[in-house]
Amino acid sequence: MKTILILTLLMNFSSFANPTEGKRMAKCPDKPNCVSSLEVVSDDHYIEPLPSRELILQEVKKYIEDHDSWKILEEDENYIHATHTSSLFKFVDDIEFIVIEDKLHFRSASRKGYYDFGANRSRIEKIKKALAK
């Protein structure tokens, strides 16, 4: 009986946890159409994260909202999952942003295909440049 009470209390208090806690971005698949700042530095998929600062995800959200080809699918205080739809062929790419400690990390990956001709890396570099202003 005591064990059931303790488990019930733990389950109730777990709802107060940070919603991003435990959230992980997937590793890039073995295809060149993905970049991530959480990959090994020597990996071709690696892209440098940005130093985080107060309200950086609000700046990311504003960037997304200012571009018609973007759509936010999920967000919380430390995480945004968005999509970008290409204008010509309407390909959909998934882009994730997560603040971990003092860094803003990125992942941008094509849902379909193998090559992206550098589109995901270019997209993240544009965002990094916009956030650096």
N, C-alpha and C positions, 0 to 999 in steps of 0.2 A: 504494500500500500504506500509506504514511504517513497519507494522508487517511482511509482506512478505519479505521485505528487511532484516530485523533483523534475521528472521529465516534462510534465505539463507546464510547470513554471519556466523551464528552459525554453520550451517551444514558444511560449507567449512572449518572453523577453527577446527572443531572436528576431522578432519583427521590428524591433527598434534599432537593429544594426544598420550600418551604412549600406544602402542598396547596391553600391558598386563593389563592396567587399566580396572577394571571391570571383568577380567577373574577370574573365580572361579573353583576350583576343586570340583567335586561332592562329596557328603557325601558317606561314605561306605554303601552299602546295608546291610540288616539284615542277612548277611551270613558271616561266618568266613574266607572267601577267599579274604580279603581286609585289608590293613593297610593305615593309613593316619596320618600325624602329625597335621592335622587341626581338628581332632576329639577331643572330651572331654577327658581329661587326664584319667579319671576313666573308659573310654570305652575300651573294649578289642581290638578294632581296632587301638587304639592310638599307635603311635611310635614317639619318641622324634625327633624334627627337629635339624638341625645343625646350629651353628652360621654361618652367611654368611660372605663372604669376597670378595674382589675385584676379579673378573674373575672366581668365583666359577662355574658358568654355563659353562664356557669354559672347566673346568676340568671335569664336568659331561659329556659334549659332547665328549670329548676325551675318557672317560671311555666307553661310548656307542659305539663309532667308533672302539674301540679296541676289541669289542666282536661281533662275527658274528651273534649271536642269537638276537641282538638288532637292532632296526631300528627307526630312528627319523621320526615322522610324521609331527610335527609342532614345530616351535621355534620362539622366538623373544628375545628381550634383557633380559627379566626377567622370561622366561617360556620355558620349553621343554616338549613335549608330545612324548613319545616313546613307542614302543612295545617290548616285549621279547617273543620269541617263544621257547617252551621247545623242547629239542632234541628228546625225546622218542615219545611222543604222539602229538607233534606239537600244544600244547595248546598255545593260544596267551593271554598274559596279558598286560594290559595298565599301564604304569608308567608315572607319571607326576612329574615335579619339578617346583617349583615357588619360587622366592625370594620375600618375603614380609617383609618390614622394614629390620631388621638385621638377619633374619632367612631364611635358605633354607628349604622349606617344601616339603614333599613327599606324593605321593599317589600311591599305587601299588595294582591292583585288577585283578582278573581272569575274563575273559569275560564269561566263561561257568563254570558250575558245582557249587558245594556248598562248599566242603572242598578243601583246597589246601595243607594240611599237612605242613603248615608253610612256603610254598615257597615264598610268597610275603614278609613276614616279614624277612626271611633269605636274600632275594635279596636286600632289603633296607639296612639291617645291613652290607652286603658286600660292598655296595656302600659307606656307611658312613665310614667304615674302610679304604677303598681305598682313600677317600677324606681327611681323617685325617692324612695321611702320608705327 
